[in-house]
Amino acid sequence: MPRHAASITVSCETCVMRYTAHCADCLLTHVVSPAPKEVIELDEDECRAMALLARAGMVPTLLHRAATDPHRG
């Protein structure tokens, strides 16, 4: 996750990995299952906590890749 981002918004609806093998092993899939249409907003502290849990092997990593980059003009 980018260090400069104060928060990140993730949604299965916008993910290019949706319906792939990666989707089943994504943190977001486990957080929102069984309702993948849920949009999740993670602040910087939450992103850091999720990264630490993933590095410890306690949760899958966040594999979300947005289909469009909202920061591009």
ZICOR-V852433 format. One record per pair of residues at least 12 apart in sequence whose C-alpha atoms are under 10 Angstrom apart, sorted by sequence separation. I is the first residue (numbers start at 0). J is the second residue. D is the distance in whole Angstrom. If there is no record, write none. Layout:
i = (I:I)
j = (J:J)
d = (D:D)
//
This chain:
i = (27:49:46:11:10:11:9:10:17:11:10:11:12:13:26:11:12:10:11:12:13:10:11:12:10:11:26:9:10:11:30:9:10:29:30:8:9:10:29:8:9:28:7:8:9:26:27:29:7:8:25:26:27:28:6:7:8:24:25:26:27:28:6:7:24:25:26:27:28:5:6:7:23:24:25:26:27:5:6:24:25:26:4:5:6:7:24:25:4:5:6:7:22:23:3:6:21:22:2:5:21:22:1:4:21:0:2:1:2:17:0:16:17:0:15:16:17:14:15:16:17:14:15:16:17:0:13:14:15:16:13:14:15:9:11:13:14:15:9:10:11:12:13:14:9:10:11:12:13:8:9:10:9:8:0:0)
j = (39:61:61:27:27:28:27:28:35:31:31:34:35:36:49:35:36:35:36:37:38:36:37:38:37:38:53:37:38:39:58:38:39:58:59:38:39:40:59:39:40:59:39:40:41:58:59:61:40:41:58:59:60:61:40:41:42:58:59:60:61:62:41:42:59:60:61:62:63:41:42:43:59:60:61:62:63:42:43:61:62:63:42:43:44:45:62:63:43:44:45:46:61:62:43:46:61:62:43:46:62:63:43:46:63:43:46:46:47:62:46:62:63:47:62:63:64:62:63:64:65:63:64:65:66:50:63:64:65:66:64:65:66:61:63:65:66:67:62:63:64:65:66:67:63:64:65:66:67:63:64:65:65:65:61:62)
d = (8:8:9:8:8:8:8:9:10:9:9:10:8:10:8:6:6:8:6:9:10:7:8:8:7:8:9:9:5:9:10:6:6:8:10:7:5:9:8:6:6:9:8:4:8:7:9:10:6:6:9:5:9:9:7:5:9:9:6:5:6:9:5:6:6:6:5:8:9:9:4:8:10:8:5:7:7:6:5:9:5:8:9:5:9:10:8:7:7:9:9:8:10:10:9:8:10:7:8:9:7:8:10:10:9:10:10:10:9:10:8:8:8:9:10:7:9:9:8:7:10:6:6:9:10:8:9:5:6:9:8:5:5:9:8:5:6:9:10:8:9:9:6:9:7:9:9:9:8:10:8:8:8:9:9:10)
//
